[in-house]
């Protein structure tokens, strides 16, 4: 369900979310690929090439988790691509650019063409679905972690809910980017959730043929950065006041050496603002509509498989607010 919520947001950005099967495809893409990620890379101690051959064995025997998504994409998007290319040729400079990522690619000189054949659609599919995989899977996982962190900590409910209610009334329910930036308590909660969960996009760039898993928890729970309470869940640690009384906070999307959720330096995740704002909007809507708690009534531990950290398998309870 969370995957579908995030997938619809991503689909709006890429192709304006016109088709339900495209949204479902975006949401389901990772499930086929994640099975390969669950395999422990133990063969890398012998040979990287041997491990790569082992991982790709299912593909050689006919298993292809991508083909069905490619077919859906071509079925739905090829007519749109053909029509937009036709309109570009017909209108020239009078053509009005569409506000989605598909039109951005079609405007790129590399993708300009008069013939929309299978090879062209394959290239377009590869580019767009790489973005889908990088955004939908990581964002939905971060949203799930945040919901479990929220649902297991009743001491945070009132102040976060009151902030969302105030912003909702001030905006009459029509949120702008400025309204999202006002969600300071929610933003600090989300940053703390990032710290206690897994990295979204570490993006550590290394030499070719080197395979490394970065242990980001070593930084996220470092006493040097967070003091003696480093292991505690405290959203207010990201809020401080200046000598003039002005309250400031460290945004969830901000990158520094105390939190490597989105990487660091010039290779920092470029989609972090989109991801954070999308998660905040989802949480804002859900918190206003529901009382959210974990089934156990406490903070449930995450699941760990090999090098992966996943949200808890236990349930969440959503009760309509009166």
Backbone as a ProteinNet text record, in pm:
[ID]
protein_1_A
[PRIMARY]
XXXXXXXXXXXXXXXXXXXXXXXXXXXXXXXXXXXXXXXXXXXXXXXXXXXXXXXXXXXXXXXXXXXXXXXXXXXXXXXXXXXXXXXXXXXXXXXXXXXXXXXXXXXXXXXXXXXXXXXXXXXXXXXXXXXXXXXXXXXXXXXXXXXXXXXXXXXXXXXXXXXXXXXXXXXXXXXXXXXXXXXXXXXXXXXXXXXXXXXXXXXXXXXXXXXXXXXXXXXXXXXXXXXXXXXXXXXXXXXXXXXXXXXXXXXXXXXXXXXXXXXXXXXXXXXXXXXXXXXXXXXXXXXXXXXXXXXXXXXXXXXXXXXXXXXXXXXXXXXXXX
[TERTIARY]
82.3	0	86.2	189.6	276.9	348.4	385.3	450.1	361.6	231.6	137.5	123	123.6	113.1	232.4	351	472.5	479.3	438.8	444.4	356.6	242	154.1	220.3	291.3	363.7	471.9	547.2	653.8	595.4	483.7	419.5	371.1	325.8	283.3	399.1	516.4	634.4	682.1	672.9	728.9	633.2	509.4	414.5	274.9	265.1	138	36.1	79.4	-4.7	-137.5	-135.2	-259.5	-316.8	-232.9	-276.9	-248.4	-349.4	-335.1	-232.6	-226.4	-131.2	13.4	35.3	169.4	206.4	111.8	136.2	167.9	89.6	114.9	251.2	286.9	417.5	530.2	515.8	616.5	632.4	518	520.4	578.5	555.6	595.7	736.2	797.6	926.1	1031.7	1041.6	1149.5	1130.8	1007.2	984.2	1055.9	1060	1130.1	1280.2	1330.9	1475.8	1532	1450.5	1501.7	1538	1477.7	1511.4	1658.7	1711.5	1853.1	1941.3	1892.8	1970.9	1980.5	1884.8	1885.1	1992.5	2049.7	2153.1	2283.3	2334.2	2457.8	2573.4	2646.4	2755.6	2881	2863.5	2976.9	3079.3	3033.6	3126	3223.7	3199	3292.2	3428	3431.4	3559.7	3646.5	3582.2	3656.1	3685.8	3578	3593.3	3468.5	3487.1	3373.6	3300.2	3374.5	3311.5	3231.5	3281.3	3208.5	3077.8	3081.5	2959.6	2859.1	2908.5	2820.2	2754	2830.2	2773.9	2667.6	2692.4	2596.7	2465.6	2476.2	2357	2274.3	2340	2268.7	2222.8	2246.8	2202.2	2051.5	1966.3	1821.6	1783.4	1854.1	1824.3	1856.5	1964.3	2004.5	1908.3	1835.1	1738.7	1596.3	1585.1	1456	1380.5	1428.1	1356.7	1394.8	1296.9	1322.4	1216.5	1249.4	1150.9	1116.7	1187.3	1168.5	1076.6	1068.3	999.7	854.1	780.9	640.1	624.1	716.7	711.4	742.8	834.9	868.6	748.6	676.4	559	449.3	426.3	325.2	366.1	493.5	543.9	525.2	563	551.1	404.6	319.3	176.8	114.9	147.5	85.3	156.1	287.3	363.2	400.4	406.1	444.5	348.8	214.5	124.2	144.5	175.7	199.2	326	430.1	557.5	539.7	470.4	447.9	368.6	267.4	185.5	266.1	346.9	425.5	532	594.4	693.1	625.6	506.6	430.4	395.6	351.3	315	436.8	550.4	672.8	709.7	700.1	732.7	631.1	506.5	399.6	401.6	421.9	411.7	545.3	654.5	785.7	803.1	839.3	863.1	735.1	620.8	492.6	451.2	527	494.4	510.6	411.1	414.1	468.7	579.2	644.7	553	538.5	459.6	540.3	469.9	537.1	557.3	627.5	663.3	800.5	856.8	993.1	1001.9	894.4	894.1	921.6	857	877.8	1017.8	1072.4	1210	1306.5	1287.5	1373.1	1349.7	1224	1194.1	1253.3	1277.2	1336.7	1489.1	1544.7	1689.9	1733	1836.8	1882.6	1912.6	1956.9	1990.4	1866.6	1749.4	1626.7	1537.2	1582.3	1502.3	1506.5	1390.9	1381.7	1255.1	1253.3	1133.3	1065.4	1138.5	1086.8	1089	972.3	961.9	953.6	1069.3	1072.4	1103.6	1118.7	1143.1	1274.2	1376.7	1505.7	1495.3	1421.7	1403.7	1328	1219.9	1139.9	1218.4	1303.8	1386.7	1481	1540.4	1629.4	1556.5	1437.7	1356.8	1310.9	1271.2	1228.8	1341.7	1461.4	1575.7	1604.2	1599.6	1627.6	1521.1	1394.6	1285.8	1269.5	1281.7	1261.5	1380.6	1496.3	1608.9	1576.7	1512.7	1469.7	1359.5	1266.1	1156.4	1211.6	1304	1360.5	1434.9	1507.8	1586.1	1502.4	1380.3	1297.2	1185.3	1110.6	994.1	1032.7	1128.3	1163.3	1221.4	1315.9	1381.2	1286.6	1201.8	1110.2	1001	944.7	840	896	1020.7	1083.1	1104.4	1150.8	1171.3	1038.9	932.4	799.6	751.9	775.2	735.3	809.4	940	1017.3	961	928.5	877.5	743.9	656.1	525.9	542.8	634.4	658.7	724.1	813.7	874.6	770	678.1	571.6	473.3	429.7	328	372	501.7	551	594	572.9	617.8	504.2	410.8	294.9	332.5	452.4	494.1	514.2	521.9	542.8	413.4	307.8	187.4	125.2	104.1	28	95.1	223.9	288.4	302.4	325.2	333.6	196	93.7	-43	-87.2	-60.4	-100.8	-32.7	92.7	162.3	95.1	59.2	-4.6	-142.1	-215.3	-349.2	-342.1	-245.4	-228.2	-195.3	-103	-63.8	-179.2	-256.9	-372.7	-473.7	-503.1	-600.2	-545.8	-417.8	-358.2	-358	-347.6	-341.5	-475.6	-578.2	-710	-701.5	-604.4	-590.3	-517.1	-480.7	-407.5	-260.6	-183.1	-45.2	44.8	129.9	233.3	368.7	472.5	607.3	643.1	600.3	627.7	560.8	439.6	370	444.7	498	575.7	700.3	761.8	880.5	847.4	722	680.7	666.8	668.7	651.1	781.8	823.8	954.4	958.5	856.4	855.8	847.8	769	759.6	892.1	957.1	1084.8	1192.5	1195.8	1294.5	1266.5	1138.2	1102.1	1151.8	1134.2	1174.5	1326.3	1398.7	1545.9	1591.5	1524.1	1558.3	1522.6	1413.7	1375.9	1480.9	1530.2	1638	1759.7	1789.8	1907.9	1894.7	1772.9	1750.4	1718.9	1700.2	1670	1791.3	1768.1	1879.8	1904.4	2020.4	2048.9	1959.7	1920.7	1836.6	1923	2026.9	2116.2	2255.1	2330.8	2465.6	2553.9	2539.2	2608.3	2758.5	2822.4	2967.5	3036.1	3116.4	3182.3	3323.7	3353	3480.5	3546	3660.7	3729.7	3649.3	3668.3	3602.7	3635.8	3535	3549.6	3568.4	3528.1	3530.9	3386.4	3357.6	3223.2	3228.9	3160.2	3167.7	3028.2	2996.6	2873.9	2912.5	2860.1	2896.9	2811.3	2875.6	2804.6	2768.8	2656.5	2618.7	2579	2541	2501.4	2619.1	2739.6	2857.2	2863.2	2813.2	2805.8	2676.8	2565.6	2434.3	2421.3	2497.5	2488.6	2621.9	2696.1	2827.5	2814.2	2876.9	2872	2932.2	3025.7	3090.7	2989	2890.4	2790.6	2665.3	2627	2496.9	2505	2626	2641.9	2599.2	2572.5	2539.1	2401.7	2317.6	2182.5	2176.8	2289.9	2295.4	2201.8	2177.7	2092.6	1944.7	1910.9	1770.9	1708	1576.8	1501.6	1450.8	1516.3	1483.8	1479.4	1364.4	1354.1	1400.3	1384.2	1418.2	1568.7	1649.7	1794.2	1831.6	1741	1767.8	1713.9	1666.2	1618.1	1708.6	1744.4	1826.9	1784.2	1826.4	1792.1	1919.4	1914	2028.2	2019.2	2124.9	2130.4	2020.5	1973.3	1866.3	1727.5	1723	1594.7	1534.3	1595.5	1542.2	1562.4	1454.4	1458.8	1497.7	1596.2	1638.1	1640	1634.7	1641.1	1721.6	1769.8	1843.6	1745.2	1720.2	1621.1	1657	1554.8	1576	1658.6	1648.4	1720	1862.4	1900.5	2034.2	2139.2	2247.3	2355	2472.6	2527.1	2650.1	2714.8	2826.2	2902.1	2843.8	2740	2677.8	2561.5	2523.7	2413.5	2434.3	2458.7	2492.8	2375.4	2253.9	2135	2130.9	2165.1	2160.7	2300.1	2401.1	2536.5	2597.8	2709	2776.9	2864.4	2891.9	2979.5	2911.2	2990.6	2936.7	2847.5	2852	2769.1	2645	2608.4	2487.1	2365.3	2270.7	2150.6	2079.4	2064.9	2001.7	1850.6	1790.3	1645	1600.5	1690.8	1658.2	1546.3	1542.7	1437.9	1301.5	1297.5	1172.9	1126	1219.6	1185.3	1134.9	1207.1	1169.6	1035.1	1014.9	887.4	772	797.1	693.1	654.9	754.3	727.3	654.3	695.3	629.3	483.2	455.4	316.7	232.9	288.7	216.5	188.6	290.7	273.3	173.5	181.1	88.8	-56	-85.1	-221.4	-265.9	-177.7	-213.6	-232.8	-146.3	-156	-282.6	-321.8	-444.8	-569.1	-564.8	-683.5	-692.4	-577.6	-579	-497.8	-541.6	-456	-375.4	-246.3	-160.5	-80	-84.3	-6.4	37.2	139.4	181.9	90.5	76.8	-6.9	45.3	175.1	235.3	229.3	206.1	204.7	343.2	444.5	581.8	660.4	785.5	870.8	917	877.4	914.1	1050.1	1134.9	1267.7	1258.4	1350.8	1351	1394.6	1371.6	1418.2	1552.4	1638.2	1769.6	1793.1	1818.7	1850.7	1981.4	2082.5	2210.4	2251.2	2272.8	2314.2	2195.6	2072.4	1953.6	1889.3	1839.1	1757.6	1620	1516.8	1380.9	1289.6	1177.1	1082.3	1029.4	977.1	922.4	812.1	795.8	693.9	560.2	561.5	438.9	347.4	225.7	125.6	116.4	51.9	17.8	-133.7	-183	-326.8	-359.6	-455.1	-500.3	-645.2	-668.8	-803.3	-847.3	-966.9	-1018.4	-1029.7	-984.8	-999.9	-1145.3	-1193.7	-1331.7	-1343.7
-120.8	0	126.6	130.3	247.4	264.4	151.7	157.5	222.1	194.3	254	404.1	444.9	588	663.9	611.4	676.1	666.9	550.9	531.1	631.1	665.6	762.8	899.9	935.1	1062.1	1063.8	954.3	944.5	945.4	873.5	868.4	1005.7	1087.2	1223.6	1305	1283	1356.7	1307.6	1176.3	1119	1128.3	1080.7	1081.2	1125.4	1203.3	1261.1	1158.1	1038.4	937.2	914.3	891.8	874.1	733.1	633.7	495.3	420.3	347.5	273.1	160.5	94.8	-15.4	34.2	157.3	216.1	241.3	294.4	319.4	188.7	84.2	-47.1	-100.8	-80.7	-124.5	-55.2	75.5	149.7	92.3	58.5	9.3	-131	-214.1	-354.9	-380	-280.2	-299.8	-359.9	-307.6	-352.2	-495.5	-543.3	-675.1	-786.1	-772.7	-874.2	-864.8	-741.4	-722.5	-745.3	-720	-729.8	-873.5	-971.4	-1111.4	-1137.9	-1072	-1089.4	-1018.7	-909.8	-835.6	-910.2	-999.9	-1073.2	-1181.4	-1214.5	-1317.1	-1260.3	-1324.4	-1277.2	-1282.3	-1172.4	-1168.9	-1241	-1362.8	-1434.9	-1476.2	-1497	-1540.1	-1430.2	-1307	-1198.2	-1220	-1300.2	-1329	-1418	-1488.1	-1571.5	-1492.6	-1436.5	-1360.6	-1277.1	-1149.3	-1062.8	-1112.4	-1158.1	-1205.9	-1333.3	-1420	-1542.4	-1509.2	-1411.1	-1369.3	-1309.7	-1231.3	-1171.4	-1278.9	-1381.4	-1490.6	-1566.7	-1584.7	-1655.6	-1577.9	-1445.8	-1362.5	-1356.8	-1367.8	-1356.1	-1490.3	-1599.7	-1731.2	-1737.3	-1683.7	-1688.1	-1619.4	-1511.6	-1439.9	-1526	-1602.8	-1686.9	-1802.8	-1840.3	-1949.8	-1899.1	-1771.5	-1720	-1632.5	-1622.3	-1537.2	-1392.1	-1309	-1167.8	-1083.1	-1023.6	-946	-811.6	-775.9	-644.6	-648.3	-761.3	-767.5	-722.9	-764.8	-726.5	-575.8	-513.9	-369.2	-295.8	-351.8	-293.1	-298.4	-409.8	-424.6	-324.7	-305.3	-208.3	-67.2	-36.3	96.6	125.6	31.8	51.3	64.3	-19.1	-16	119.8	174.4	299.8	424.9	418.9	541	561.7	455.4	472.3	565	549.5	644.2	788.3	806.5	941.3	1000	919.3	964.4	1002.3	917.9	945.3	1073.8	1095	1215.5	1340.7	1333.9	1450.7	1484.7	1383.2	1408.1	1470.6	1421.6	1478.5	1625	1655.4	1792.1	1884.6	1834.1	1914.5	1954.2	1859.4	1887.3	1983.8	1968	2048.7	2192.4	2208.7	2340.9	2413.7	2339.7	2403.8	2478	2605	2684.8	2714.6	2695.1	2718.5	2601	2492.7	2375.7	2410.4	2376.8	2404.7	2282.5	2302.6	2193	2137.1	2005.5	1939.1	1934.7	1939.1	1943.4	1802.9	1719.5	1587.3	1548.4	1445	1405	1344.5	1283.1	1224.3	1331.1	1445.7	1552.8	1612.5	1608.7	1655.4	1570.2	1438.5	1349.6	1368.3	1384.8	1402.4	1531.7	1627.9	1754.9	1747.5	1640.5	1621.5	1585.1	1650.9	1620	1472.1	1402.9	1261	1177	1220.5	1142.6	1196.2	1295.1	1345.8	1246.6	1214.9	1114	1135.8	1076.3	1076	939.5	839.2	702.6	648.3	613.1	556.6	404.5	338.6	193.4	127.6	-5.5	-78.9	-36.9	-13.6	26.2	160.3	252.3	384.4	371.8	293	276.4	202.4	109.1	38.6	135.5	227.2	325.6	419.3	461.7	550.7	478.3	353.6	271.5	256.3	228.6	208.6	333.8	449.7	574.8	605.9	597.4	635.2	535.8	407.8	308.6	299.2	343.2	354.6	459.6	567.5	672.1	619.2	543.9	485.4	394.1	306.2	212.3	286.3	390.1	463.8	548.9	583.6	672.5	599.1	515.7	451.3	357.4	269.5	168.6	231.6	323.4	383.9	475.8	549.9	642.8	569.6	464.2	387.9	318.2	271.8	208.9	311.1	430.4	535.5	578.1	583.2	617.2	510.6	383.9	274.9	283.7	307.5	324	439.2	550.3	667.4	637.6	564	529.5	440.1	344.1	258.5	336.9	429	512.7	601	653.7	738.4	654.7	542.1	460	399.3	386	326.5	426.9	556.1	659.4	757.8	720.7	806.9	942.1	951.9	1079.3	1188.3	1148.9	1246.2	1284.3	1211.2	1225.8	1365.3	1416.1	1541.1	1659.8	1680.8	1799.7	1791.8	1673	1660	1678.5	1621.1	1636.4	1782.5	1851	1991.6	2079.2	2050.1	2125.9	2105.2	1980.7	1952.5	2017.7	2014.8	2074.5	2225.7	2289.6	2433.8	2471.3	2398.4	2426.5	2399.6	2296.6	2263.8	2378.7	2432.4	2542	2670.8	2697.3	2818.6	2816	2696.9	2683.3	2646.2	2628.5	2583.1	2450.2	2369.4	2237.5	2235.6	2353.8	2362.3	2393.5	2290.1	2307.3	2357.3	2451.9	2500.3	2450.6	2476.2	2438	2508.4	2634.6	2710	2644.4	2590.6	2522.3	2396.4	2325	2204.1	2240.7	2353.8	2397.9	2436.6	2470.1	2505.9	2383.9	2266.2	2142.9	2107.6	2193.8	2179.3	2055.5	2037	1922.3	1790.9	1789.9	1669.9	1644.3	1751	1738.9	1683.2	1733.1	1684.3	1539.1	1505.4	1365.6	1276.7	1322.8	1243.8	1227.2	1331.9	1322	1220.4	1221.9	1125.4	983.3	969	837.9	788.5	878.6	843.1	791.1	857.7	822.1	682.1	645.1	516.2	403.6	434.9	330.7	309.7	263.4	236.8	356.9	357.7	467.9	458.1	571.9	575.5	569.8	648.5	649.7	691	594.9	625.8	677	619.3	665.2	684.7	590.5	599.8	556.9	642	612.8	563	444.7	379.6	341.2	277.7	231.3	121.4	106.6	2	-135.6	-224.8	-362.4	-371.8	-268	-275.4	-280.9	-374	-388.6	-360	-254.7	-212.4	-179.7	-226.8	-187.5	-93.5	27.2	128	111.4	101.4	86	224.9	277.6	415.1	433.1	325.7	337.4	380.9	354.5	395.7	547.5	615.9	762.2	809.8	744.8	788.6	780.5	690.4	675.2	706.9	797	833.9	936.7	908.9	1001.7	1137.3	1138.8	1263.6	1362	1310.8	1397	1415.4	1311.6	1313.9	1299	1295.1	1292.4	1161.1	1167.2	1046.7	990.6	1070.4	1023.7	978.1	941.5	904.9	789.9	697.9	582.3	610.3	727.2	762	827.7	810	872.1	1007.3	1114.9	1249.6	1347.8	1367.7	1462.5	1603.5	1643.2	1779.8	1805.4	1700.6	1721.7	1800.7	1803.8	1873.1	2016.6	2062.7	2200.1	2272	2395	2474.5	2620.4	2699.8	2842.3	2925.7	3037.7	3128.7	3227.5	3307	3403.2	3507.9	3535.3	3633.9	3573.8	3446.5	3381.2	3311.5	3324.3	3261.4	3110.4	3037.1	2891.2	2842	2755.7	2697.5	2545.4	2476.5	2330.5	2279	2158.1	2092.7	2012.9	2052.1	1982.9	1836.2	1754.7	1611.7	1586.1	1676.2	1657	1711.9	1776.2	1835.8	1726	1738.1	1639	1697.2	1618.2	1653	1523.8	1534.3	1415	1343	1398.3	1330.4	1241.5	1247.1	1164.3	1138.6	1013.2	977.5	915.2	946.7	887	907.4	1027.3	1059.4	1071.9	1019.3	1033.6	1164	1201.7	1323.9	1373.3	1502.3	1558.3	1575	1575.4	1603.9	1492.5	1374.3	1262.9	1245.6	1349.6	1344.2	1316.6	1238.9	1202.8	1327.4	1343.7	1463.6	1467.8	1353.9	1349.9	1358.6	1398	1393.9	1491.3	1610.2	1707.1	1656.3	1595.6	1537.2	1425.6	1340.8	1229.2	1278.5	1371.9	1421.9	1492.9	1579.9	1651.1	1555.5	1453.1	1354.5	1277.4	1236.5	1164.4	1254	1379.4	1472	1494	1505.2	1522.5	1399.7	1281.3	1157.8	1150.6	1177.2	1174	1279.4	1397.9	1506.7	1463	1405.9	1362.5	1248.8	1151.6	1034.9	1071.7	1156.6	1195.5	1276	1360.3	1437.8	1349.3	1244	1159.4	1044.4	994.2	873.5	889	817	787.5	663.6	675.3	567.8	509.7	378	311.1	173	121.6	-14.9	-112.9	-231.6	-333.9	-370.6	-370.3	-408.7	-297.2	-173.9	-60.9	-12.2	-62.4	-20.7	-8.7	30.3	43.4	-96	-137.2	-269.1	-263.5	-363.5	-364.1	-391.6	-339.9	-366.1	-509	-551.8	-683.2	-665.8	-763.2	-757.6	-886.2	-871.5	-983.5	-951.7	-1030	-1007	-861.7	-786.4	-646.8	-551.4	-604.9	-520.9	-500	-380.1	-349.5	-308.5	-379.8	-356.9	-319.9	-251.5	-215.5	-339.3	-323.1	-436.8	-508.7	-637.1	-716.3	-707.7	-653.7	-639.6	-535.3	-525.7	-439.8	-301.1	-212.5	-78.8	-66.3	5.2	26.1	170.9	189.2	322.6	339.6	429.3	455.4	594.5	604.3	734.3	829	951.6	1052.6	1100.2	1134.8	1183.4	1323.2
0	0	0	86.4	89.1	-43.5	-104.5	-234.9	-338.7	-333	-428.2	-405.1	-277.7	-246	-303	-277.5	-327.8	-479.6	-534.4	-679.6	-753.2	-695	-760.9	-766	-659.5	-658.1	-765.5	-773.8	-873.8	-1014.5	-1033.2	-1164.7	-1208.4	-1113.4	-1146.7	-1201.3	-1146.6	-1190.6	-1326.5	-1350	-1472.6	-1590.5	-1572.9	-1685.4	-1644.2	-1536.8	-1493.2	-1444.8	-1409	-1342.9	-1412.3	-1542.3	-1616.9	-1606.2	-1579.3	-1587.2	-1456.7	-1408	-1283.9	-1296.4	-1414.4	-1428.2	-1429.2	-1474.3	-1466.4	-1320.4	-1242.6	-1100.1	-1028.1	-1057.7	-997.7	-1038.9	-1164.5	-1214	-1139.2	-1117.2	-1042.6	-901.7	-839.1	-701.7	-690.7	-793	-787.6	-840.9	-901.1	-968.2	-876.5	-754.4	-666.2	-619.4	-608.8	-548.7	-624.7	-757.5	-835	-818.8	-811.9	-804.5	-665	-561.7	-425	-389.3	-456	-429.4	-457.2	-559	-590.9	-487.6	-431.3	-332.2	-199.7	-173.9	-48.1	-43.3	-158.1	-163.4	-106.3	-1.7	60.7	-39.1	-56.3	-155.6	-107.9	-54.1	4.1	-100.5	-225.8	-330.8	-371.6	-326.8	-359.7	-293.7	-186.7	-122.6	-211	-304	-398.6	-525	-583.1	-707.4	-731.4	-765.3	-797.4	-921.1	-1020.3	-1143.1	-1117.6	-1028	-993.7	-923.4	-833	-763.8	-862	-958.1	-1058.7	-1144.5	-1181.9	-1261.8	-1183.2	-1053.1	-968.1	-956.9	-940.3	-926	-1053.6	-1167.7	-1295.5	-1351.5	-1279.9	-1326.9	-1353.4	-1263	-1289.4	-1420.4	-1454.9	-1579	-1700.6	-1691.7	-1804.3	-1826.9	-1721	-1733.3	-1758.9	-1796.7	-1841.1	-1743.9	-1618.6	-1523	-1547.6	-1577.6	-1605	-1535.5	-1420.7	-1345.3	-1409.2	-1516	-1577.2	-1698.8	-1767.1	-1896.8	-1889.8	-1786.2	-1777.2	-1758.1	-1685.9	-1665.3	-1796.2	-1872.1	-2001.5	-2094.7	-2095.2	-2182.2	-2146.2	-2016	-1971.2	-2011.5	-1992.4	-2026.8	-2175.6	-2261.1	-2405.9	-2446.1	-2389.5	-2423	-2391.9	-2275.5	-2231.5	-2284.3	-2292.5	-2320.4	-2466.6	-2545	-2685.3	-2760.2	-2746.2	-2813	-2766.8	-2637.4	-2584.6	-2644.9	-2651.3	-2708.6	-2854.9	-2930.5	-3072.8	-3092.5	-3009.8	-3022.3	-2987.4	-2883.7	-2843.9	-2948.2	-3004.8	-3110.8	-3231.9	-3263.7	-3375.6	-3348.9	-3227.4	-3192	-3191.9	-3150.7	-3152.4	-3295.2	-3387.1	-3526.9	-3587.9	-3551	-3608.4	-3556.3	-3426.4	-3363.8	-3353.3	-3354.5	-3344.9	-3213.8	-3222.3	-3102	-3025.5	-3086.9	-3019.8	-2930.7	-2938.1	-2855.8	-2708	-2627.7	-2484.3	-2410.7	-2341.2	-2269.6	-2161.5	-2158.6	-2054.4	-1925.1	-1814.1	-1684.3	-1627.9	-1701.7	-1651.8	-1705	-1644.8	-1679	-1818.3	-1864.1	-1998	-2103.3	-2091.7	-2188.5	-2176.6	-2055.8	-2037	-2119.5	-2116.5	-2195.1	-2344.5	-2384.1	-2526.3	-2580.2	-2492	-2532.5	-2538.7	-2483.3	-2486.2	-2628.5	-2682.4	-2819.2	-2841.9	-2737	-2750.7	-2782.2	-2734.8	-2752.7	-2864.2	-2936.8	-3048.4	-3164	-3217.1	-3322.4	-3404.6	-3521.7	-3605.4	-3603.7	-3554.7	-3553.7	-3411	-3360.7	-3226.4	-3238.8	-3243.2	-3257.4	-3122.4	-3123.7	-2999.4	-2933.4	-3012.7	-2957.8	-2885.8	-2945.3	-2884.5	-2752.2	-2750.2	-2629.3	-2521.2	-2561.6	-2463.3	-2392.1	-2467.9	-2408.3	-2314	-2355.1	-2272	-2145.8	-2162.4	-2048.4	-1947.2	-1995.5	-1906.2	-1823.9	-1887	-1816.4	-1712.2	-1751.6	-1661.7	-1547.7	-1577.1	-1471.4	-1377.2	-1419.8	-1326.7	-1220.7	-1263.7	-1170.2	-1079.6	-1137.6	-1059.6	-950.5	-988.5	-891.2	-780.8	-818.4	-720.5	-627.2	-669.1	-587.5	-514.9	-584.3	-523.8	-410.7	-435	-334.4	-208.4	-224.7	-108.7	-32.2	-103.9	-38	37.8	-21.5	47.2	170.9	162.8	279.9	391.3	355.2	455.2	517.5	436.8	488.5	586.4	554.5	644.1	777.3	772.3	895.3	979	913.1	984.3	1051.9	984.5	1042.9	1165.7	1159	1275.1	1388.4	1355.4	1458.6	1525.7	1446	1500.4	1582.1	1526.2	1591.6	1722.6	1744.9	1868.7	1973	1946.9	2040	2069.7	2156.1	2186.9	2246.2	2305.8	2364.7	2259.4	2130.7	2022.9	1951.2	1974.7	1893.5	1898.9	2019.4	2033.7	1965.6	1992.3	1936.7	1784.8	1731.4	1585.8	1523.4	1585	1532.8	1537.6	1647.7	1660.9	1556.5	1525.8	1421.5	1286.5	1254.9	1126.1	1118.1	1228.8	1230.7	1211.4	1273.8	1259.7	1115.5	1054.1	915.6	820.2	849.1	764.7	765.6	883.3	893.2	830.9	848.9	791.7	639.3	581.7	435.5	373.8	459.3	412.8	337.8	374.6	314.4	182.2	130.4	2.9	32.4	51.2	94.5	-17.2	16.8	-74.8	-24.9	-101.9	-58.9	71.5	84.9	207.5	327.9	308	417.3	459.6	362	393.1	473.2	440.7	513.6	657.7	685.3	821.2	912.1	856	934.7	1005.1	1096.4	1160.9	1250.6	1332.8	1424.6	1347.9	1243	1160.1	1088.9	1045.2	975.9	1068.9	1191.6	1288.7	1326.2	1338.4	1363.7	1250.3	1127.2	1011.3	1006.3	1038	1039.7	1144.7	1259.3	1363.8	1320.9	1247.1	1193.3	1093.8	1010.3	917.5	994.6	1104.3	1183.2	1242.7	1279.8	1345.6	1248.1	1121	1022.5	932.5	810.4	719.4	629.2	563.1	471.5	348.4	292.2	172.8	47.7	45.9	-71.3	-27	25.9	72.7	-39	-156.8	-277.7	-257.9	-192.7	-176.3	-305.8	-364.6	-491.7	-466.1	-519.1	-494.7	-626.2	-616.2	-735.9	-804.6	-934.6	-1011.1	-953.1	-952.1	-904.1	-753.2	-680.5	-534.7	-485.1	-394.7	-339.7	-190.3	-146.5	-7.1	44.3	164.8	232.5	346.5	344.4	443.2	568.3	683	810.1	862.3	815.8	847.6	993.7	1061.7	1202.3	1289.6	1244.8	1320.7	1332.4	1230.8	1233.4	1298.7	1264.8	1312.9	1464.5	1528.3	1673.7	1742	1681.9	1733.1	1845.3	1959.6	2073.1	2038.9	1945.8	1906	1849.2	1777.5	1714.7	1800.7	1875.5	1943.1	2094.8	2149.8	2294.1	2358.2	2489.6	2565.4	2529.8	2465.4	2429.1	2283.8	2226.8	2084.7	2050	2144.8	2117.1	2139.3	2191.8	2217.8	2095.5	2082.4	1972.9	2021.7	1981.8	2028.9	1911.8	1851	1739.1	1774.5	1902.1	1941.3	1939.6	1923.7	1916.5	1791	1693.2	1567.6	1568.1	1684.3	1700.5	1799.8	1769.5	1860.1	1851.3	1947.9	1949.6	1951.7	1881.1	1877.3	1992.7	2007.5	2117.7	2108.6	1985.2	1968.2	1986.8	2024.9	2050.1	1930	1813.3	1692.7	1698	1667	1666.5	1527.3	1520.3	1392.8	1407	1294.2	1298.9	1181	1193.7	1085.1	1001.3	876.3	792.7	769.8	748.2	725.7	600.5	502.6	376	379.4	489.5	497.5	513.5	439.2	447.8	524.7	614	684.3	733	798.9	836.4	957.3	1018.8	1131.9	1089.2	961.3	911.4	762.5	727.3	589.4	515	557.3	496.6	346.3	301.2	158.7	97.6	166	116.1	164.9	105.3	146.7	32	30.5	-72.1	-206	-313.6	-446.4	-499.3	-437	-481.9	-394.6	-319.4	-238.7	-326.6	-273.7	-349.6	-402.2	-533.9	-590.2	-568.7	-535.6	-518.6	-374.1	-283.3	-140.8	-102.9	-165.1	-132.1	-177	-295.1	-344.5	-251.1	-208.1	-119.9	15.2	75.5	207.8	203.6	105.9	96.5	68.8	-13.3	-40	84.7	163.1	287.6	386.5	396.3	489	451.7	322.8	279.5	313	290.6	324.5	474.4	554.9	699.8	745.6	687.6	721.5	701.3	585.3	554	645.5	666.9	747.8	894.8	947.8	1088.8	1114.8	1019.9	1035.7	1032.1	954.8	935.5	1035.1	1080.5	1163.4	1291.7	1394.5	1508.4	1470	1466.9	1417.1	1533.1	1547	1651.1	1602.1	1664.1	1633.6	1705.9	1651.2	1715.2	1853.4	1868.5	1996.2	2099.8	2053.7	2144.6	2183.2	2117.5	2146.4	2016.1	2026.9	1908.8	1865.3	1746.6	1696.4	1626.9	1648.3	1585.4	1435.7	1357.3	1212.5	1183.1	1059.8	1014.4	944.1	962.1	897.3	820.1	690.2	602.6	530.9	559.5	494.7	517.6	410.9	424.1	423.3	419.1	409.6	546	569.2	686.1	636.5	681.7	634.3	750.1	723	828.6	900.6	1022.9	1098.1	1020.7	1048.6	981.5	1054.9	1176.1	1254.5	1192.3	1244.4	1182.5	1243.6	1169.3	1216.6	1223.2	1322.5	1339.5	1304.6	1211.9	1172.8	1218.2	1312.5	1363.1	1319.3	1262	1219.1	1337.8	1319.7	1424.4	1427.7	1544.9	1557.3	1499
[MASK]
++++++++++++++++++++++++++++++++++++++++++++++++++++++++++++++++++++++++++++++++++++++++++++++++++++++++++++++++++++++++++++++++++++++++++++++++++++++++++++++++++++++++++++++++++++++++++++++++++++++++++++++++++++++++++++++++++++++++++++++++++++++++++++++++++++++++++++++++++++++++++++++++++++++++++++++++++++++++++++++++++

